[in-house]
Amino acid sequence: MKKLVAILLVPYALWLSFAYQYHFIDGANLLFHEAGHVILSPFGNWLQFLGGTLGQLAFPVGTAWYFRRQQKPFETGICVFWAGENLLNIAHYMADAKAQVLPLVGGGIHDWGWMLGRFGWLNAAERLGGLLHFLAALLVLACSGYLLKLSFRKEE
């Protein structure tokens, strides 16, 4: 089963890296994003706006850490891949900070528009999103290779 999962993640990683579009997994991750806003809202505006991104990353990173402690490298790799997929979604959202054409839950304030605007970096939103996309793509592609290696290695 691990071999099949690893093989199927390769075309998915390539699609994420080179033709990313919002898709059903992003909808599921949106729950973690919104939870991050709610959890961190008592700690001020900065953490409330950043909370969406932190929430999106906390769940896959936390589960990766759990599986790492359980010495389950394949499961850890899947969770790191999940974090990379979330980073690709975050990059897409970040790049939209100036144009703000993406639909927002409840029509609220654009997180990255608010944060980058406070730094005076709104004009760099597309470049910052592109850089994050590049780094996240490297992560999901590296995870794909790692998972393939793990699933096809000979048991000793």
PEJO-V864948 format. One record per backbone hydrogen bond with DSSP energy under -1.0 kcal/mol. NH is the residue of the N-H (numbers start at 1). CO is the residue of the C=O. If there is no record, write none. Layout:
# PEJO-V864948
nh=NH co=CO
nh=NH co=CO
This chain:
# PEJO-V864948
nh=5 co=1
nh=6 co=2
nh=7 co=3
nh=8 co=4
nh=9 co=5
nh=12 co=8
nh=13 co=9
nh=14 co=10
nh=15 co=11
nh=16 co=12
nh=17 co=13
nh=18 co=14
nh=19 co=15
nh=26 co=23
nh=27 co=23
nh=28 co=24
nh=29 co=25
nh=30 co=26
nh=31 co=28
nh=33 co=29
nh=34 co=30
nh=35 co=31
nh=36 co=32
nh=37 co=33
nh=38 co=34
nh=39 co=35
nh=40 co=36
nh=41 co=37
nh=43 co=40
nh=44 co=41
nh=48 co=44
nh=49 co=45
nh=50 co=46
nh=51 co=47
nh=54 co=50
nh=55 co=51
nh=56 co=52
nh=57 co=53
nh=58 co=54
nh=59 co=55
nh=61 co=57
nh=62 co=58
nh=63 co=59
nh=64 co=60
nh=65 co=61
nh=66 co=62
nh=67 co=63
nh=68 co=64
nh=69 co=65
nh=70 co=66
nh=71 co=68
nh=72 co=67
nh=76 co=72
nh=77 co=73
nh=78 co=74
nh=79 co=75
nh=80 co=76
nh=81 co=77
nh=82 co=78
nh=83 co=79
nh=84 co=80
nh=85 co=81
nh=86 co=82
nh=87 co=83
nh=88 co=84
nh=89 co=85
nh=90 co=86
nh=91 co=87
nh=92 co=88
nh=93 co=89
nh=94 co=90
nh=95 co=91
nh=97 co=94
nh=100 co=96
nh=107 co=104
nh=108 co=105
nh=114 co=110
nh=115 co=111
nh=116 co=112
nh=117 co=113
nh=118 co=114
nh=119 co=115
nh=121 co=116
nh=124 co=121
nh=125 co=122
nh=128 co=124
nh=129 co=125
nh=130 co=126
nh=131 co=127
nh=132 co=128
nh=133 co=129
nh=134 co=130
nh=135 co=131
nh=136 co=132
nh=137 co=133
nh=138 co=134
nh=139 co=135
nh=140 co=136
nh=141 co=137
nh=142 co=138
nh=143 co=139
nh=144 co=140
nh=145 co=141
nh=146 co=142
nh=147 co=143
nh=148 co=144
nh=149 co=145
nh=150 co=146
nh=151 co=147
nh=152 co=148
